[in-house]
Amino acid sequence: MGNLFCCVKVDQSTVAIRERFGKFDDVLEPGCHCLPWFLGSQLAGHLSLRLQQLDVRCETKTKDNVFVNVVASVQYRALAGKASDAFYKLSNTRTQIQAYVFDVIRASVPKMNLDDVFEQKNDIAKAVEDELEKAMSAYGYEIVQTLIVDIEPDDHVKRAMNEINAAARLRVAANEKAEAEKIVQIKRAEGEAESKYLAGVGIARQRQAIVDGLRDSVLGFSENVPGTTAKDILDMVLITQYFDTMKEIGASSKASSVFIPHGPGAVQDIATQIRNGLLQASTHQQT
């Protein structure tokens, strides 16, 4: 119906290319336009001014001989002021952009190791964007942004990288575990040393209390029973303790056989040894 009345409609964010007798005549903006076909005017086609996106997957090799698939996302649009160039100069815009992306990626990535590719993907994207901007501006297109959205090494390489990462983490965990066990052993040793020290202090206090008790007993017995000497009192105390010890050994259900001198003369020998030890200690303190 529009062609019958020589009218044509152009949608928003779109321009139309008008030709006259097969030659470019004008760029029609959005709206309604008169197109007198009987004067040789015709509509050659439409050109979208909307932002478009092209995802390009490029396989290449890194410097350390690892094949990777690099996925680049290019956002572009046609310029209204250069609509005729965008319409006439390129027959397939997407193929042209893809070729430039391949060229830049395959020139940049082989200069880097695999780890550097992941770290410098923004630099790769910037190089692709700069090259596309210089090339596509002559054809009436603007490169809005270029992103490297994915870097995919071979499956075997990814598994190897994961195993390396797992091994490193296991090594750190083993070091931490060994350090923890070391701390536990040190604390256990410190606890045992402190326990033995306190046990020694307790034994020393116990022996001091026994000595004090014996001294008090000897002094009290000497006062209450005139004519007794300290030697007689000490021999009697030792004999009493000797029989108490024999009684405890015999009463214990888990007692083993113990062979010790059991005659009264043996007690006298023990008393003599203790007395000589006390006399030597007293002599040493006086000197």
C-alpha positions in Angstrom: 0.0 0.0 0.0 2.9 2.4 0.8 4.6 1.7 -2.5 1.2 2.4 -4.3 1.1 5.9 -2.7 4.9 6.4 -3.0 5.3 6.4 0.8 7.7 4.3 2.9 8.0 3.9 6.7 11.3 3.7 8.6 11.3 2.3 12.1 13.0 3.8 15.1 16.7 3.0 15.6 16.8 2.1 11.9 17.8 4.0 8.7 16.8 3.2 5.1 19.0 3.6 2.1 17.3 5.3 -0.9 18.6 4.8 -4.4 17.7 6.6 -7.7 18.1 4.6 -10.8 20.4 2.2 -8.9 22.6 4.9 -7.5 22.8 5.9 -3.8 20.7 9.0 -3.2 20.0 9.5 0.5 19.8 8.0 4.0 16.2 8.1 5.3 15.8 8.7 9.0 13.0 7.1 11.1 9.5 8.3 10.0 7.4 8.4 6.9 9.1 9.4 3.6 8.0 10.0 0.0 9.5 7.6 -2.5 8.3 8.4 -6.0 9.0 5.1 -7.7 7.9 6.5 -11.1 10.9 8.9 -10.9 13.4 6.1 -10.4 13.5 6.2 -6.6 13.6 2.9 -4.7 14.4 1.5 -1.3 17.7 -0.4 -1.4 17.4 -1.7 2.2 17.4 -1.0 5.9 20.3 -0.6 8.4 19.9 -1.1 12.1 21.6 1.4 14.4 21.1 -0.8 17.5 24.0 -2.2 19.5 24.8 -5.7 18.3 27.1 -8.3 19.9 29.2 -11.0 18.2 30.8 -13.8 20.1 33.9 -15.2 18.5 35.6 -18.4 19.6 39.2 -18.6 18.5 41.6 -21.6 19.0 45.2 -20.8 19.4 48.4 -22.0 21.2 50.3 -20.4 24.0 54.0 -19.9 24.4 54.3 -23.0 26.5 52.5 -25.1 23.8 49.1 -25.3 25.3 46.1 -25.1 23.0 43.3 -22.9 24.3 39.9 -21.6 23.1 39.6 -17.9 23.6 36.1 -16.5 23.5 35.8 -12.8 22.7 32.6 -10.8 22.8 32.5 -7.7 20.5 29.8 -5.1 20.9 29.4 -2.8 17.8 26.9 -0.6 16.0 26.6 1.2 12.7 27.1 5.0 12.7 24.1 7.0 11.4 26.5 9.6 9.9 28.3 6.8 7.9 25.2 4.7 7.1 26.1 4.6 3.4 29.6 3.2 4.1 28.2 0.6 6.5 25.6 -0.5 3.9 27.7 -0.5 0.7 31.3 -1.2 1.8 30.7 -4.5 3.6 28.7 -7.4 2.5 29.1 -9.4 5.7 30.0 -7.4 8.8 30.2 -10.2 11.2 32.6 -12.2 9.1 34.9 -9.2 8.8 34.9 -8.6 12.5 35.6 -12.3 13.2 38.6 -12.2 10.9 40.1 -9.2 12.7 39.5 -10.9 16.1 41.2 -14.1 14.9 44.2 -12.1 13.6 44.8 -10.2 16.9 44.3 -13.1 19.3 46.5 -15.4 17.3 49.2 -12.7 17.2 49.0 -12.0 21.0 48.4 -15.2 22.8 51.3 -17.2 21.4 53.6 -14.7 23.0 52.3 -15.5 26.5 52.4 -18.5 28.8 49.1 -20.0 29.9 49.1 -18.4 33.3 49.9 -15.0 31.7 46.9 -15.4 29.3 44.5 -15.6 32.3 46.3 -12.7 34.1 46.5 -10.4 31.0 43.1 -11.0 29.3 42.2 -7.4 29.7 45.3 -6.5 27.6 44.3 -8.9 25.0 40.8 -7.4 24.9 42.2 -3.9 24.6 44.5 -5.0 21.7 41.5 -6.5 19.9 39.3 -3.4 20.5 42.0 -1.0 19.2 42.6 -3.1 16.0 38.9 -3.4 15.3 38.3 0.3 16.0 40.9 1.3 13.4 39.6 -1.2 10.8 35.9 -0.9 11.2 35.7 2.9 11.5 36.5 3.1 7.8 33.4 1.0 7.1 31.0 3.1 9.1 31.0 1.0 12.3 31.8 1.8 15.9 33.3 -0.7 18.3 31.7 0.0 21.6 33.5 -2.6 23.7 35.5 -5.9 23.4 35.6 -8.4 26.2 37.5 -11.7 26.7 34.7 -13.7 28.3 36.3 -17.1 28.5 39.6 -18.9 28.2 39.2 -22.7 27.9 42.4 -24.9 27.9 42.2 -28.5 26.9 40.5 -30.8 29.4 43.7 -32.6 30.2 45.4 -29.3 30.9 42.6 -28.2 33.2 42.7 -31.5 35.1 46.5 -31.1 35.5 46.1 -27.5 36.7 43.5 -28.7 39.3 45.8 -31.5 40.4 48.7 -29.0 40.9 46.5 -26.7 42.9 45.2 -29.6 45.0 48.7 -30.8 45.6 49.8 -27.4 46.7 46.9 -27.1 49.1 47.6 -30.6 50.5 51.2 -29.6 51.1 50.1 -26.5 53.0 47.6 -28.6 55.0 50.4 -31.2 55.8 52.7 -28.4 57.0 50.0 -26.9 59.2 49.2 -30.4 60.6 52.8 -31.1 61.4 53.2 -27.7 63.0 50.1 -28.4 65.2 51.5 -31.8 66.2 54.8 -30.2 67.1 53.0 -27.7 69.3 51.1 -30.5 71.0 54.3 -32.4 71.7 56.0 -29.4 73.1 53.1 -28.6 75.3 52.9 -32.2 76.4 56.6 -32.2 77.3 56.3 -28.9 79.2 53.4 -30.4 81.1 55.3 -33.6 82.0 58.3 -31.5 83.1 56.1 -29.3 85.3 54.3 -32.4 86.7 57.7 -34.0 87.6 58.9 -30.8 89.2 55.7 -30.6 91.3 56.0 -34.3 92.2 59.6 -33.7 93.3 58.5 -30.7 95.4 55.8 -32.8 97.0 58.2 -35.7 97.8 60.6 -33.2 99.3 57.9 -31.7 101.5 56.7 -35.2 102.5 60.2 -36.2 103.6 60.7 -32.9 105.4 57.4 -33.6 107.3 58.5 -37.1 108.2 61.8 -35.8 109.5 60.0 -33.1 111.5 57.6 -35.7 112.9 60.4 -38.0 113.9 62.2 -35.2 115.6 59.2 -34.2 117.6 58.6 -37.8 118.5 62.1 -38.3 119.8 62.0 -35.1 121.8 58.6 -35.9 123.3 59.6 -39.5 124.2 62.9 -38.3 125.8 61.0 -35.9 128.0 58.4 -38.4 129.1 60.7 -41.4 129.6 63.8 -40.4 131.5 67.0 -42.4 130.8 66.4 -43.1 127.1 68.7 -41.9 124.4 67.9 -40.6 120.9 69.4 -43.9 119.5 67.0 -46.1 121.5 64.0 -44.0 120.4 65.1 -44.1 116.8 65.6 -47.9 116.8 62.1 -48.4 118.3 60.5 -46.1 115.6 62.3 -47.9 112.8 61.2 -51.3 114.2 57.6 -50.1 114.3 57.8 -48.8 110.7 59.5 -52.1 109.7 56.6 -54.2 111.0 54.0 -51.8 109.5 55.6 -52.1 106.1 55.6 -55.9 106.3 52.0 -55.9 107.3 51.0 -53.7 104.3 52.9 -56.0 101.9 51.2 -59.0 103.3 47.7 -57.4 103.1 48.0 -56.3 99.5 46.2 -58.6 97.0 48.6 -57.6 94.2 51.8 -57.8 96.2 54.8 -59.6 94.6 57.4 -61.5 96.4 59.9 -59.2 98.1 63.1 -60.5 99.7 64.4 -58.2 102.4 66.3 -58.8 105.7 63.7 -59.6 108.3 65.5 -60.1 111.5 65.8 -57.5 114.2 69.5 -57.3 113.4 68.6 -56.1 110.0 66.6 -53.2 111.5 69.7 -52.3 113.6 71.8 -52.2 110.4 69.2 -49.9 108.8 69.2 -47.7 111.9 73.0 -47.5 111.9 73.0 -46.5 108.2 70.4 -43.8 108.7 72.2 -42.5 111.8 75.6 -42.4 110.0 73.9 -40.5 107.1 72.4 -38.0 109.5 75.8 -37.5 111.2 77.6 -37.0 107.9 75.0 -34.5 106.8 75.3 -32.6 110.0 79.1 -32.6 109.8 78.9 -31.3 106.2 76.6 -28.5 107.2 78.9 -27.4 110.0 82.0 -27.3 107.7 
